[in-house]
Amino acid sequence: QVQLVESGGGSVQAGRSLRLSCAVSGYADSSASVAWFRQAPGKQREGVAGIYRRGGSTYYADSVKGRFTFSQDNAKNTVFLQMNSLQPEDTGMYYCAAGRSTSAAWWADPRRYNYWGQGTQVTVSS
C-alpha cells in the first residue's frame, strides 16, 4: 500500500518557476519508481519526469528537458519537481505516480504505475 500526496501547484506567469512536492508513504518496494504526469482537459495523460528512487536516475520528456529537474530527499520519502521557465503549454493537472521498478524505456507509461496522488493544478498564463 502506497499513498502519494502532491503539493506546490499554483498559477504563475510564463517564465516563472514552481516546485512540486510528492510525499510518498507505504511500502518502498511498491514505490521504487516515481513519476510526474500531467493532463490537460481533453488531452491524454503524459509523462513529464521519472525517477528510480533506489538509484536516483532521472528521466524527462523532451518538452521539459533543461527546464524541469526531478530530485528526492535524503530519506527518499519525498520527491520534488523543480519547474523553471514555465510556459502556457505546461498548464495541466500534475499527478505523482508510483510503482515497482521498471525498465527506463517505460518510465512514461502510466500503466506501469499502481498508485496515484490526487493531483495538483499548475496554470501558466502568458
N, C-alpha and C positions, 0 to 999 in steps of 0.2 A: 504494500500500500504506500502510495506516494501522494503528497499534496504539494501543490505549487501555488504561490501567491505572488502575483506581479504588482509592481507599483512604479511610479515615476512618470507616467504618461501625462500629457497635457497639450495645450495649444500654444504654438510658438510661430514666430515669423520665419520665413525662409532665411537660411544662413545661420540660424541659432542652433543650440545643442540641447539634447535631453539625455538623461541617464536612466535607463530602465533597470529595475532590480527584480529578481525572482528568488524568493525564499523556497528552498527545497527541503522537505521533511519526509521521513519514511525510510524504506529500505534502500541502501546505497546501490545495491545490485540492480535495482529496478530504475535507477536514475543515473546510470553510468554515462549516458548520452543525454545532453540537454540542448534544445534548440529554440530559437525565436522564430515564430511565424507571424505573418501579418495578413490581414484580409480586409479588403475594401468592399463596400456594398456591391453586390452583383459580380464580384470577381472571385476567382478561386484563391484558396489559401496558398501562400508561397513561403518558402523557407528564406529567412533573412540571414541567419548566422547559426552555427552549431559549434558545440564544444564536447570533447571527450574528457570528462572530468578527471579521470584517473591518470591521464597523461598531459592534459592541457592543450592538446591540439585543437585548433580552431578552423572554422570553415565559413566562407562568406559567399553570398550571392554576388554576382558580378556587378549588380547595380549599386551595391553598398561598399564594395572594396575601397579602402583608402579613406572612408568616412566613418564607418562603424567599427567598434572594437569590442570583442567578446572576452570577458575575463571572469574569474571566480575568486572567492576569498580563500584565506588560508585553511579554513575548516572545510571548504568545499561544500558548504551548505547554502550558499547564496551565489548566484551568478549575476553578472552585470552586462548590460549592453550600452556602451557609450556611443551616442549617435551625434555626430558633428555634421556641420554643413547641411542641415536638413532641407529638403526640397518638398514642394507640394506633392510630388509623386510618392513620398514616403508616408503620406497620410493613410491611416488604417487602424484597425484594432490589432494590437500586438499580443500574441499569446506565447507563453512559455510552455514548452512541452518536454517530457522526459520519457526515456525508455531504456531498455537494455542496450548494451554496447552493440554497435552495428558497423558495417563497412563504411568507410569515409565516403564512398561513392554514393551512398544512400542517405546521407545526413539530412537532406532536404525533403525526403519522402515522409509526409505526415503519417503514413501507415506504420512507420517504424516506432512511433511514439504512443505509449499506452496511457499516459497521464497528461492532462492539460489544465492550465490555470484558467481563471475566469476572463482574463484579458485586460488590457489597459489601453485606452484610446490615445492615439497620437494624431494630432491635427496640425498641419503645417500650412500656413497661409502665405500667399505671395505678396 
